[in-house]
Amino acid sequence: MTDHKTYETLWLPNDWLDEVTPAPLRSPDDFLWKCDDGTYVITPKCDPDDLKPEGDEEDRKHYTKPVKGGDTVWFCPSEFYGIFPLHVNEDGTHRIDGDYPAKANCFYLGEHDEVGDSVEDLLLRGGEDGDSALLPGEYSIQIYWWDKDVAFRLDIHQGCKPTFVKIGMVQ
């Protein structure tokens, strides 16, 4: 583990945290979309570099949420550290090829659709049935950091671009 490399912090509305999530974006403001009638919604976008709404309206309807000035929306910050080879030995020891920050708290084993809050947690419940230890072998894991929810208030002022203003954090 290392802490000297910098990573991009991305955001996702708390209500959208699920097994499959829309793309996290660089700012809570990036989720805002002005509708034809002048109202605003938060809606999934293609990716941090392409802020067009993702898919069609039907694809987005589960996530799209109307917002108005003064509304509070909770967002979660995250950092993605990469995809790493995880080697699990016969004796249960393991090693990960590569460095990631010590604050990492989300370890995802896609082939078993299992998430742990540490490598050790993932090893204990990452077996194919989700209730057994991960068998010896080589796996590919994604490593992230997700922080606590942060509250933002939507400010809309005449003649200004709407913006989310940070107002608090879950303790």
KASULHU-V783748 format. One record per residue. N is the residue number from 1. OMEGA is omega in whole degrees, -180 to 180 (none if undefined). NEAR is the number of other ideal C-beta (glycine too) atoms within 12 Angstrom. Layout:
BEGIN
n/omega/near
N/OMEGA/NEAR
N/OMEGA/NEAR
END
This chain:
BEGIN
n/omega/near
1/-180/20
2/179/16
3/-173/15
4/178/10
5/178/15
6/-179/10
7/-180/22
8/175/19
9/178/25
10/-175/30
11/176/36
12/175/38
13/-178/41
14/-178/30
15/-177/22
16/-180/32
17/-176/25
18/179/14
19/176/10
20/-177/14
21/171/25
22/-179/31
23/170/30
24/-178/31
25/-174/37
26/-177/23
27/173/26
28/179/38
29/-177/27
30/179/33
31/-178/41
32/176/36
33/178/29
34/-180/19
35/-180/17
36/-179/9
37/178/9
38/177/13
39/-179/21
40/173/29
41/163/29
42/-175/39
43/178/34
44/176/35
45/-175/34
46/178/18
47/-176/17
48/-180/22
49/-180/13
50/-173/14
51/171/20
52/175/17
53/-178/29
54/176/28
55/178/18
56/-176/12
57/179/17
58/179/11
59/-174/16
60/-169/24
61/179/16
62/-175/19
63/-175/30
64/-176/29
65/176/27
66/175/21
67/177/31
68/180/20
69/-180/21
70/179/17
71/175/26
72/176/25
73/180/38
74/178/29
75/176/41
76/174/33
77/178/32
78/172/36
79/178/29
80/-176/25
81/177/31
82/178/23
83/-173/21
84/171/28
85/176/19
86/179/36
87/178/23
88/-178/27
89/179/15
90/-178/11
91/178/10
92/176/16
93/-177/15
94/172/30
95/176/19
96/177/30
97/179/17
98/-179/21
99/175/18
100/-178/31
101/180/23
102/-179/16
103/178/22
104/-178/34
105/179/26
106/-178/30
107/-172/37
108/176/33
109/-173/34
110/-176/19
111/176/20
112/-179/27
113/-177/18
114/179/30
115/174/26
116/178/31
117/173/20
118/176/23
119/-179/33
120/177/19
121/179/21
122/179/35
123/-177/32
124/-175/22
125/-177/24
126/178/33
127/-174/23
128/-180/17
129/179/13
130/-179/17
131/-178/12
132/-179/14
133/178/25
134/-179/34
135/176/21
136/180/17
137/178/21
138/-178/19
139/176/32
140/-180/21
141/174/38
142/-177/30
143/-177/39
144/164/34
145/172/29
146/-180/30
147/178/24
148/179/18
149/177/27
150/-180/29
151/176/23
152/175/32
153/178/23
154/176/32
155/177/25
156/179/23
157/-179/12
158/176/9
159/180/6
160/176/9
161/177/16
162/-179/31
163/173/22
164/180/32
165/-180/23
166/-179/22
167/180/20
168/-177/16
169/176/16
170/180/14
171/none/7
END
